[in-house]
Amino acid sequence: MGYSGSMKTALQSPFCVLSVFATIALWLALPVVAQESPAAASATVYETIQDVLYREGESDIELTDYARERCRLDLYYPVGNTDYSTVVWFHGGGLTGGNKFIPEQLKNKGVAVVAVNYRLYPKVKAPVYLDDAAAATAWVFNNIAKYGGSAKRIFISGHSAGGYLTSMIGIDPRWLKKYDIDCNRIAGLIPYSGHTITHFTVREERGIDGKQPVIDDLAPLFHVRADAPPLLLITGDRELEMLGRYEENAYFWRMMLVAGHTHCEIKELQGYNHGQMAEPAHPLLLRFVERIAAAQ
């Protein structure tokens, strides 16, 4: 989706740039078919179940008031449909803030969306938020069939910190293994502008400056492997993103290919900064979900 250097140089006129990005915006806004035709999707009734406690019944953790407050999810699903895909969505906020929400662009598209809250720093420290993300994902695997969805079509996504959580629980098997889920059962991973090095909040917890890169076992890059789920990496413009976020995703993409992974893509949304890139990324997610689901 990015332009070559020569093409980018040629597009210096403000009017030309606006025209190009208007064309891209129009292309991204085209209707997306995900499991259903647009007409069928618009006729489908969707229901939202809010604030499900996804850690209810667990005996190995103490459900504090804070855990009961934050370890909850919302399920938005097409009533009466069967075998549909589900997108588990982790919000951003630097692992220090943010709240669950269903992205508007993912509604009425024939898929279910599960929006997840998780505990945040400084009330908790790593790896608690990773464990919460895994627990919520395990809940979806264990329960989505009750609402008509397919456990074979569960996709994980999220923006920024949510993208980091997406990659970590999908690439590093230990988080879902705790809940008796093989992370390779995930149909696809679609992190939006997520860290692939160790997250800056994890580094802050250790007294490491945010501009000092670290790759350890809490970095997706540490766990590159050939047999991971299909992966679509999406970032904003490399010149507008946060602290080299495009470049670290590009390195992750390259190392996945070097490791032998055969279904890894990267998309750079030029003209969009870190905060802006989520909205134009949603159609790319839906096309990815449709393609993977159709091939099953």
LOPASE-874310 format. One record per residue: x, y, z of N, C-alpha, C, O, CB in turn. Coordinates in steps of 0.2 Angstrom, whole numbers. Glycine has a CB too. Example, Ala and Ser with C-alpha at 12.3 -4.5 7.8 and 13.67 -1.06 7.14 Angstrom:
n.c1,n.c2,n.c3,ca.c1,ca.c2,ca.c3,c.c1,c.c2,c.c3,o.c1,o.c2,o.c3,cb.c1,cb.c2,cb.c3
66,-28,39,62,-22,39,66,-16,39,71,-17,42,57,-22,45
64,-11,35,68,-5,36,64,0,39,67,6,40,70,-3,29
This chain:
n.c1,n.c2,n.c3,ca.c1,ca.c2,ca.c3,c.c1,c.c2,c.c3,o.c1,o.c2,o.c3,cb.c1,cb.c2,cb.c3
4,-6,0,0,0,0,4,6,0,2,12,-2,-5,0,6
11,6,2,15,11,2,17,13,-5,17,9,-9,21,10,7
20,19,-5,23,21,-12,30,20,-12,34,20,-6,21,29,-13
33,20,-18,41,19,-18,44,26,-17,40,31,-17,43,17,-25
50,26,-15,53,33,-14,52,38,-20,51,44,-18,61,32,-12
53,36,-26,53,40,-32,46,43,-33,45,48,-34,55,36,-38
41,38,-32,34,40,-32,32,45,-27,29,50,-28,29,34,-32
35,44,-21,33,49,-15,36,56,-17,33,61,-15,36,46,-8
42,56,-20,45,62,-21,42,66,-26,41,72,-26,53,61,-24
39,62,-31,35,65,-36,28,68,-34,26,73,-37,33,60,-42
26,66,-28,19,68,-26,20,74,-21,18,73,-15,15,63,-23
24,79,-22,25,84,-17,20,90,-18,19,94,-13,32,87,-19
16,91,-23,11,96,-23,5,94,-18,3,89,-18,8,96,-31
3,99,-14,-2,98,-9,-8,95,-13,-12,91,-10,-4,104,-5
-10,98,-19,-16,96,-22,-16,89,-24,-20,85,-24,-18,101,-28
-10,87,-27,-9,80,-29,-9,75,-24,-12,70,-24,-2,80,-33
-6,77,-18,-6,73,-12,-13,72,-10,-15,66,-8,-2,76,-6
-17,77,-9,-24,77,-7,-28,73,-12,-32,69,-10,-27,84,-7
-27,73,-18,-30,69,-23,-29,62,-22,-33,58,-23,-29,71,-30
-22,60,-21,-20,53,-20,-24,50,-14,-26,45,-14,-13,53,-20
-23,54,-9,-26,51,-2,-34,51,-3,-37,47,1,-24,55,3
-37,56,-6,-44,55,-7,-46,49,-11,-51,46,-9,-47,61,-11
-42,47,-16,-43,41,-20,-42,35,-15,-46,30,-16,-38,40,-26
-37,35,-11,-36,29,-7,-41,29,-2,-44,23,-1,-29,30,-3
-44,34,1,-49,34,6,-55,31,3,-59,28,6,-50,41,9
-57,33,-4,-62,31,-7,-62,23,-8,-67,20,-7,-63,34,-14
-56,21,-10,-55,14,-11,-56,10,-5,-59,4,-5,-48,12,-14
-53,13,1,-54,9,7,-61,9,10,-63,4,14,-49,12,13
-65,14,7,-72,14,10,-76,10,6,-82,9,7,-74,21,9
-74,6,1,-78,2,-3,-81,-4,1,-78,-6,6,-74,-1,-9
-87,-6,0,-90,-11,4,-86,-17,4,-83,-20,0,-97,-13,1
-86,-20,10,-82,-26,12,-87,-32,13,-91,-32,17,-77,-25,18
-86,-38,10,-90,-44,11,-86,-48,16,-80,-50,14,-91,-47,4
-89,-50,21,-86,-54,26,-91,-59,29,-95,-58,33,-83,-50,33
-91,-65,26,-95,-71,27,-102,-70,23,-105,-74,22,-96,-71,34
-104,-63,23,-111,-62,20,-111,-57,14,-106,-53,14,-116,-60,25
-116,-56,10,-116,-51,5,-118,-45,9,-121,-45,15,-121,-52,0
-116,-39,7,-118,-32,10,-126,-32,12,-128,-30,17,-116,-26,6
-130,-34,7,-137,-34,9,-139,-39,14,-143,-37,19,-141,-36,2
-136,-45,14,-138,-49,20,-135,-47,26,-138,-48,32,-135,-56,18
-129,-44,26,-126,-41,33,-130,-36,35,-131,-35,42,-119,-39,31
-133,-31,31,-137,-26,34,-144,-28,36,-146,-25,40,-138,-21,28
-146,-34,34,-152,-36,36,-152,-40,43,-157,-42,46,-156,-41,31
-146,-42,44,-144,-46,50,-145,-42,57,-144,-36,57,-137,-49,50
-148,-45,62,-149,-42,68,-143,-44,72,-141,-49,73,-156,-44,72
-140,-39,76,-134,-39,80,-136,-38,87,-140,-34,88,-128,-35,78
-133,-42,91,-134,-41,99,-128,-40,102,-123,-42,100,-138,-47,102
-128,-36,107,-122,-34,111,-123,-37,119,-128,-34,122,-120,-27,111
-119,-41,121,-119,-43,128,-113,-40,131,-107,-41,129,-118,-51,129
-114,-36,137,-109,-32,139,-107,-34,146,-110,-38,150,-112,-25,140
-100,-33,147,-97,-33,154,-97,-41,156,-99,-42,162,-101,-29,159
-96,-45,152,-95,-52,154,-88,-53,158,-83,-51,155,-95,-57,148
-89,-56,164,-83,-57,168,-79,-63,165,-81,-69,166,-84,-58,175
-74,-62,161,-71,-68,158,-66,-72,163,-64,-77,160,-67,-66,152
-65,-70,169,-61,-74,173,-66,-77,179,-63,-80,183,-56,-69,177
-72,-77,178,-77,-80,183,-75,-88,183,-75,-91,178,-84,-79,181
-75,-90,189,-74,-97,190,-67,-100,191,-66,-106,192,-77,-101,185
-62,-95,190,-55,-97,190,-53,-98,198,-55,-93,202,-51,-92,187
-50,-103,199,-48,-104,206,-41,-103,208,-39,-102,214,-49,-112,208
-37,-101,203,-30,-100,204,-27,-93,204,-22,-91,205,-26,-103,198
-32,-88,204,-31,-81,205,-36,-78,210,-41,-81,211,-31,-77,198
-33,-73,213,-38,-69,217,-42,-64,213,-38,-59,211,-34,-66,223
-48,-64,213,-52,-60,210,-53,-53,214,-58,-53,218,-59,-63,207
-48,-49,214,-49,-43,218,-54,-38,215,-57,-40,209,-42,-39,218
-56,-33,218,-61,-28,216,-59,-25,209,-62,-24,204,-62,-23,221
-52,-24,208,-49,-22,202,-50,-27,197,-51,-25,191,-42,-19,203
-48,-33,198,-49,-38,193,-56,-39,191,-58,-39,185,-47,-45,196
-61,-39,195,-68,-39,194,-70,-33,189,-75,-33,185,-72,-39,200
-67,-27,191,-69,-21,187,-66,-22,180,-70,-20,175,-66,-15,190
-60,-24,179,-57,-24,172,-57,-30,168,-57,-29,162,-49,-22,174
-58,-36,171,-57,-42,167,-64,-44,164,-67,-49,166,-55,-48,172
-66,-39,160,-73,-40,157,-73,-39,149,-68,-35,147,-78,-35,160
-78,-41,146,-78,-41,139,-85,-39,136,-90,-41,140,-75,-47,135
-85,-36,131,-92,-36,127,-92,-40,121,-87,-40,117,-93,-28,125
-97,-43,120,-98,-48,114,-104,-45,109,-109,-44,111,-100,-55,116
-102,-43,103,-106,-41,98,-106,-46,93,-101,-48,90,-104,-34,95
-112,-49,91,-113,-54,87,-119,-54,83,-124,-51,85,-112,-61,91
-119,-58,77,-125,-58,72,-130,-64,75,-128,-69,74,-123,-59,65
-135,-62,77,-140,-66,80,-143,-71,74,-145,-68,69,-146,-63,83
-143,-77,76,-146,-82,71,-141,-85,66,-142,-90,62,-151,-79,67
-135,-81,65,-130,-84,60,-126,-89,63,-126,-90,69,-125,-78,58
-123,-93,59,-118,-99,62,-112,-99,58,-111,-96,52,-122,-105,61
-107,-101,62,-100,-102,59,-97,-96,57,-93,-96,52,-100,-107,53
-99,-90,59,-96,-84,57,-89,-83,61,-87,-86,66,-101,-78,59
-85,-78,58,-79,-76,61,-80,-72,67,-85,-68,67,-74,-73,56
-75,-72,71,-75,-67,77,-68,-64,78,-63,-67,77,-76,-71,84
-69,-57,79,-63,-53,80,-62,-51,87,-67,-48,90,-63,-47,75
-57,-53,90,-56,-51,97,-52,-45,97,-46,-45,94,-52,-57,102
-54,-39,100,-51,-33,99,-49,-30,106,-53,-29,111,-57,-28,96
-42,-29,106,-39,-26,112,-38,-18,111,-35,-16,106,-32,-29,114
-40,-14,115,-40,-7,115,-32,-5,116,-28,-9,119,-44,-3,120
-31,1,114,-24,4,115,-24,8,121,-29,8,125,-22,8,109
-19,12,123,-18,16,128,-12,15,132,-11,17,138,-24,15,133
-7,12,129,0,11,132,1,7,138,5,7,142,2,18,134
-4,2,139,-5,-2,144,-6,1,151,-5,-2,156,1,-7,145
-8,8,150,-9,12,156,-16,15,156,-18,18,161,-4,17,157
-19,15,151,-26,18,150,-30,15,145,-28,10,142,-26,25,149
-36,17,144,-40,15,138,-46,10,141,-46,8,146,-36,11,133
-51,10,137,-57,5,139,-59,2,132,-58,4,127,-62,9,142
-63,-4,133,-65,-8,128,-71,-4,124,-74,0,127,-68,-14,131
-71,-6,118,-76,-3,113,-76,-7,107,-71,-10,105,-74,5,111
-82,-7,104,-83,-10,97,-81,-5,92,-85,-1,91,-90,-14,97
-76,-6,88,-75,-1,82,-81,-1,77,-84,-6,75,-69,-3,78
-83,5,76,-89,6,72,-88,3,65,-93,0,62,-91,13,71
-82,3,62,-81,0,56,-81,-7,55,-82,-10,50,-74,3,53
-81,-11,61,-82,-18,61,-89,-20,62,-90,-26,63,-77,-21,66
-94,-16,63,-101,-17,65,-104,-19,58,-102,-16,53,-104,-12,69
-109,-23,59,-114,-25,53,-110,-27,47,-111,-26,41,-117,-18,51
-105,-31,48,-100,-34,43,-101,-42,43,-97,-45,40,-93,-32,44
-105,-45,47,-106,-52,47,-101,-56,51,-101,-62,51,-105,-55,40
-97,-52,55,-93,-55,60,-95,-53,67,-98,-48,68,-86,-53,58
-93,-57,72,-93,-55,79,-87,-51,81,-82,-52,78,-94,-61,83
-88,-47,86,-82,-43,89,-83,-44,96,-88,-43,99,-82,-35,86
-77,-45,99,-76,-46,106,-72,-41,109,-66,-41,107,-74,-53,109
-74,-36,112,-70,-30,115,-68,-32,122,-72,-33,126,-74,-23,114
-61,-31,123,-59,-33,130,-56,-28,134,-52,-24,131,-54,-39,128
-57,-28,140,-54,-24,145,-48,-28,148,-49,-34,149,-58,-20,150
-43,-25,151,-38,-29,154,-35,-24,160,-36,-18,159,-32,-32,149
-32,-27,164,-29,-23,170,-23,-19,167,-19,-21,163,-27,-28,176
-22,-14,171,-17,-9,168,-12,-7,173,-13,-7,179,-21,-2,166
-6,-5,171,0,-2,175,-2,5,177,-5,9,173,6,-2,171
-1,7,183,3,4,188,0,0,193,3,-3,198,7,10,192
-7,-1,192,-10,-5,197,-8,-13,197,-8,-16,202,-18,-5,196
-6,-15,191,-3,-21,190,4,-20,185,5,-15,182,-7,-26,186
8,-25,185,14,-25,181,14,-31,177,10,-36,178,20,-25,186
19,-31,172,20,-36,167,21,-43,171,25,-42,176,25,-35,162
18,-48,170,15,-50,163,7,-50,165,4,-54,161,17,-56,160
4,-47,170,-3,-47,171,-7,-46,165,-12,-49,164,-5,-43,177
-6,-40,162,-10,-38,156,-10,-43,151,-15,-45,147,-8,-31,154
-4,-47,150,-4,-52,145,-8,-58,147,-11,-61,143,4,-54,144
-8,-60,153,-12,-65,156,-19,-64,155,-23,-68,153,-10,-67,163
-21,-58,156,-28,-56,155,-30,-56,148,-35,-59,146,-29,-48,157
-26,-54,143,-27,-55,136,-28,-62,134,-33,-64,130,-22,-52,132
-24,-66,137,-25,-74,135,-31,-76,138,-34,-80,135,-18,-77,138
-33,-75,144,-39,-77,148,-45,-75,144,-49,-79,143,-39,-74,155
-45,-69,141,-51,-67,137,-51,-70,131,-57,-72,129,-50,-59,136
-46,-72,128,-45,-75,121,-48,-82,123,-52,-85,119,-38,-75,118
-46,-85,128,-48,-92,130,-55,-92,131,-59,-97,129,-44,-95,136
-58,-87,134,-65,-87,135,-69,-87,128,-74,-91,127,-67,-80,139
-66,-84,123,-69,-84,117,-69,-91,113,-74,-93,111,-66,-78,112
-63,-94,114,-63,-101,111,-68,-105,114,-71,-110,111,-56,-103,112
-69,-105,121,-73,-109,125,-80,-108,124,-84,-112,126,-71,-109,132
-82,-102,122,-89,-100,122,-92,-97,116,-98,-97,115,-90,-94,127
-88,-96,111,-91,-92,105,-96,-97,101,-101,-95,98,-86,-90,100
-95,-104,102,-100,-108,98,-107,-108,101,-112,-109,98,-97,-115,99
-107,-106,108,-114,-105,111,-118,-99,107,-124,-99,108,-113,-103,118
-115,-95,104,-118,-89,101,-118,-90,93,-120,-86,90,-115,-83,103
-116,-96,91,-116,-97,84,-110,-97,80,-109,-99,74,-121,-93,81
-105,-94,83,-98,-93,80,-94,-99,79,-95,-104,83,-94,-88,84
-89,-99,75,-84,-104,74,-78,-103,78,-75,-98,78,-83,-105,67
-76,-108,82,-70,-108,86,-64,-109,81,-58,-108,83,-69,-113,91
-65,-110,75,-60,-111,70,-58,-104,66,-54,-104,62,-61,-116,64
-63,-99,68,-62,-93,64,-62,-87,69,-65,-82,69,-68,-92,60
-57,-88,74,-56,-83,79,-50,-79,77,-44,-82,77,-55,-86,86
-50,-73,76,-45,-68,74,-43,-63,80,-48,-61,83,-46,-64,68
-37,-62,81,-35,-57,86,-32,-51,83,-28,-51,79,-30,-60,91
-35,-45,86,-32,-39,84,-33,-33,89,-35,-35,95,-37,-36,78
-30,-28,88,-30,-22,92,-25,-17,90,-21,-18,86,-28,-25,99
-26,-11,93,-22,-5,91,-17,-3,96,-19,-3,102,-27,1,89
-11,-2,94,-6,1,99,-4,-4,104,-1,-10,103,-8,8,102
-5,-3,110,-4,-8,116,-8,-14,114,-6,-20,116,-6,-5,123
-14,-13,111,-18,-19,109,-15,-23,104,-16,-29,104,-25,-17,107
-11,-20,100,-8,-23,94,-2,-27,98,0,-33,95,-5,-19,89
1,-24,103,7,-28,106,4,-34,109,7,-40,109,10,-24,111
-2,-34,113,-5,-39,116,-7,-45,111,-6,-51,112,-11,-37,120
-9,-42,105,-11,-47,100,-5,-51,98,-6,-57,97,-14,-43,94
0,-48,96,6,-52,94,9,-56,99,11,-62,98,12,-47,92
9,-54,105,12,-58,111,8,-64,112,11,-70,113,13,-54,117
2,-64,113,-2,-70,114,-3,-75,108,-4,-81,109,-9,-68,117
-2,-72,102,-2,-76,96,4,-79,94,4,-84,91,-5,-72,91
10,-76,96,17,-78,94,20,-82,99,23,-87,98,21,-73,92
19,-80,106,22,-84,111,17,-89,114,12,-87,117,25,-79,117
18,-95,113,13,-100,115,11,-101,123,6,-103,124,15,-107,113
16,-98,127,15,-100,134,9,-96,137,6,-99,142,21,-98,138
6,-91,134,1,-87,137,-6,-91,137,-9,-92,142,0,-80,134
-7,-93,131,-13,-97,130,-13,-104,132,-18,-107,134,-15,-97,123
-7,-107,132,-6,-114,135,-8,-114,142,-11,-120,144,2,-116,134
-8,-109,146,-10,-109,153,-17,-111,153,-20,-114,158,-9,-103,156
-21,-109,148,-28,-110,148,-30,-116,143,-36,-116,141,-32,-104,145
-25,-120,142,-26,-126,138,-28,-125,131,-32,-128,127,-32,-131,141
-26,-119,128,-27,-117,121,-21,-117,117,-16,-113,119,-31,-110,121
-20,-120,112,-15,-120,107,-15,-113,103,-20,-112,99,-14,-126,102
-11,-109,104,-11,-102,100,-11,-103,93,-13,-98,89,-6,-98,102
-9,-109,90,-9,-110,83,-16,-111,81,-17,-111,74,-5,-115,81
-21,-112,85,-28,-112,83,-31,-105,81,-36,-105,78,-32,-115,89
-27,-100,83,-30,-93,81,-30,-93,73,-25,-95,70,-25,-88,84
-35,-91,70,-36,-90,63,-31,-85,60,-29,-86,54,-43,-89,61
-30,-80,63,-25,-74,61,-24,-69,66,-28,-68,70,-29,-71,55
-19,-66,65,-17,-60,70,-16,-54,66,-13,-54,60,-10,-62,73
-19,-48,68,-19,-42,64,-18,-36,69,-22,-33,71,-26,-41,61
-11,-36,71,-9,-30,76,-9,-24,72,-6,-23,67,-3,-32,79
-12,-18,75,-11,-12,72,-6,-8,76,-7,-6,82,-18,-8,72
-1,-6,73,4,-2,76,7,-4,83,7,0,87,2,6,76
7,-10,83,9,-13,90,17,-14,90,20,-14,85,6,-20,91
19,-13,96,27,-14,97,28,-21,95,24,-26,97,28,-13,105
34,-22,92,36,-29,91,43,-30,96,45,-36,97,38,-30,84
46,-25,98,51,-25,103,47,-25,110,41,-25,110,56,-19,103
51,-25,115,48,-25,122,44,-19,123,47,-13,122,53,-27,128
38,-19,125,34,-13,126,37,-8,130,40,-9,135,27,-15,129
36,-1,129,39,4,132,37,4,140,40,7,144,38,11,129
30,2,141,28,2,148,32,-4,152,33,-3,158,20,1,148
33,-9,149,37,-14,152,44,-12,154,46,-13,159,37,-21,148
47,-8,149,53,-5,150,53,0,156,57,0,160,56,-2,144
48,4,156,47,9,161,47,5,168,50,8,173,41,13,160
43,0,168,43,-4,175,50,-6,177,51,-6,183,38,-10,174
54,-7,172,61,-9,174,66,-3,175,72,-4,176,63,-14,169
63,3,174,68,9,174,72,10,168,77,13,168,73,8,180
69,7,162,73,8,156,70,14,152,63,14,151,73,1,152
73,18,149,71,24,145,67,21,139,69,16,136,76,28,143
62,25,137,57,23,132,61,23,125,59,20,120,51,27,131
67,27,124,70,27,118,76,22,118,80,21,113,73,34,117
76,17,123,81,12,123,78,6,121,74,3,125,84,11,130
79,3,115,75,-3,113,78,-9,116,84,-10,118,76,-4,105
73,-14,118,75,-20,121,71,-26,118,65,-25,116,73,-20,129
74,-31,117,71,-37,114,72,-43,119,78,-45,119,73,-39,107
67,-45,123,68,-50,127,62,-55,126,58,-54,122,69,-48,135
61,-59,131,55,-64,131,48,-60,131,43,-64,130,55,-69,136
48,-54,132,42,-50,132,41,-46,126,37,-41,125,41,-46,138
45,-48,121,45,-45,114,42,-50,109,45,-55,109,52,-42,112
37,-48,105,36,-53,99,41,-55,95,42,-60,93,30,-49,95
46,-50,94,52,-52,90,56,-58,93,59,-61,89,56,-46,89
56,-59,99,60,-64,102,57,-71,100,60,-76,101,59,-63,110
51,-71,98,47,-77,97,45,-79,90,41,-83,88,41,-77,101
49,-76,85,48,-77,78,48,-85,77,53,-88,79,53,-73,73
44,-87,73,43,-95,71,39,-96,65,35,-92,63,40,-99,77
41,-101,62,38,-103,55,31,-105,56,27,-104,51,42,-108,52
29,-108,61,22,-111,62,17,-107,66,12,-109,68,22,-118,65
18,-100,66,13,-96,69,7,-95,65,7,-96,59,17,-89,71
2,-92,68,-4,-91,64,-3,-86,58,2,-82,59,-10,-88,68
-7,-85,53,-6,-80,48,-6,-73,51,-10,-72,56,-12,-80,43
-2,-69,48,-1,-62,52,-1,-57,47,2,-57,42,6,-62,55
-5,-51,49,-6,-45,45,-3,-40,49,-7,-38,54,-13,-44,42
2,-37,48,5,-31,52,3,-24,48,4,-24,42,12,-31,52
0,-20,52,-2,-13,49,0,-8,53,0,-8,59,-10,-13,48
3,-3,50,6,3,53,4,9,50,1,9,44,14,3,54
5,15,53,4,21,50,10,23,46,15,19,45,3,27,55
11,29,43,16,31,39,22,31,43,23,34,49,15,39,37
28,29,41,34,28,44,37,35,47,40,35,52,39,25,40
35,40,43,37,47,45,33,50,50,35,55,53,38,51,39
27,47,51,22,50,56,21,46,62,18,48,67,16,51,53
23,39,62,22,35,67,26,36,74,31,41,73,24,27,65
25,33,79,29,34,85,35,30,85,35,24,84,24,31,91
41,33,86,47,30,88,49,24,84,51,19,87,47,29,95
49,25,78,51,19,73,46,13,73,48,8,72,57,17,76
40,15,75,35,9,75,34,5,68,34,-1,68,28,11,77
35,9,63,35,5,56,41,1,56,40,-5,54,34,10,50
47,4,57,53,0,56,53,-6,60,56,-11,58,59,4,58
51,-6,67,51,-12,71,46,-17,68,48,-23,69,50,-11,78
41,-15,65,36,-20,62,39,-23,56,38,-29,54,29,-17,61
42,-19,52,46,-21,46,51,-26,48,52,-31,44,49,-15,42
55,-25,53,60,-30,55,56,-37,57,59,-42,56,64,-27,61
51,-36,61,47,-42,63,45,-46,57,45,-52,57,41,-40,68
42,-42,52,40,-45,46,45,-49,42,44,-55,40,37,-40,41
51,-46,42,57,-49,39,59,-55,42,61,-60,39,62,-44,38
59,-55,49,62,-60,53,57,-66,53,59,-72,53,63,-58,60
51,-65,52,46,-70,52,47,-74,45,47,-80,45,38,-67,52
48,-70,40,50,-73,33,56,-77,34,57,-83,31,50,-68,28
61,-74,37,68,-78,38,67,-84,41,70,-89,40,73,-73,41
62,-84,46,61,-90,50,57,-95,47,57,-101,49,57,-88,57
54,-94,41,51,-98,37,43,-98,37,40,-102,34,52,-105,39
41,-92,40,33,-91,40,31,-89,33,34,-85,30,32,-86,45
26,-92,31,24,-91,24,18,-87,23,16,-86,17,23,-98,20
15,-84,28,9,-80,28,9,-74,32,5,-74,37,3,-85,29
14,-70,31,15,-64,34,15,-58,30,19,-58,25,21,-64,39
11,-53,31,11,-47,27,12,-41,31,11,-41,37,4,-47,23
14,-35,28,14,-29,31,12,-23,27,13,-23,21,22,-27,33
8,-19,30,5,-13,26,6,-7,30,5,-6,36,-3,-14,25
9,-2,26,10,5,28,5,10,26,4,10,20,17,7,27
1,13,30,-4,17,28,-1,24,28,-1,28,33,-10,17,33
1,26,22,5,33,21,0,39,22,-6,38,20,8,33,15
2,44,26,-2,50,27,-6,49,34,-9,54,36,-7,51,22
-5,44,37,-9,43,43,-4,42,49,1,38,48,-14,37,43
-5,45,55,0,45,60,-3,39,65,-7,35,63,0,51,64
1,38,70,-1,32,75,-8,32,77,-11,27,77,4,33,81
-11,38,79,-18,38,81,-23,37,76,-28,35,77,-19,44,85
-21,40,70,-26,40,64,-26,34,60,-31,33,57,-24,46,60
-22,29,61,-21,24,56,-26,18,57,-27,14,53,-14,21,57
-29,18,63,-34,12,65,-40,12,60,-42,7,58,-36,13,72
-43,18,59,-49,18,55,-48,16,48,-52,12,45,-52,25,54
-43,18,44,-42,15,37,-39,8,37,-39,5,32,-37,19,33
-37,6,43,-35,-1,44,-40,-6,44,-39,-12,42,-30,-2,50
-46,-4,46,-52,-9,48,-54,-13,41,-55,-19,41,-57,-5,50
-54,-9,35,-56,-13,29,-51,-18,27,-52,-24,25,-57,-8,23
-44,-17,29,-39,-22,28,-40,-28,32,-39,-34,30,-32,-19,29
-42,-27,38,-43,-32,43,-49,-37,40,-48,-43,40,-45,-30,50
-54,-33,38,-60,-37,36,-59,-41,30,-61,-47,29,-66,-32,34
-55,-38,25,-53,-42,19,-48,-48,21,-49,-54,18,-49,-38,14
-44,-47,26,-40,-53,28,-44,-58,31,-43,-64,30,-34,-50,33
-48,-56,36,-53,-61,39,-57,-65,34,-57,-71,34,-58,-58,44
-60,-61,29,-63,-65,23,-59,-70,20,-62,-75,18,-66,-59,19
-53,-68,18,-49,-72,14,-47,-78,18,-47,-84,15,-43,-68,12
-45,-78,24,-43,-83,28,-49,-88,29,-48,-94,29,-40,-81,35
-55,-85,31,-61,-89,32,-63,-93,26,-65,-99,26,-67,-85,35
-63,-90,20,-65,-93,14,-60,-99,12,-62,-104,9,-65,-88,8
-54,-99,14,-49,-104,13,-50,-110,17,-46,-115,16,-42,-101,13
-53,-109,23,-54,-115,28,-58,-121,25,-59,-126,28,-57,-112,34
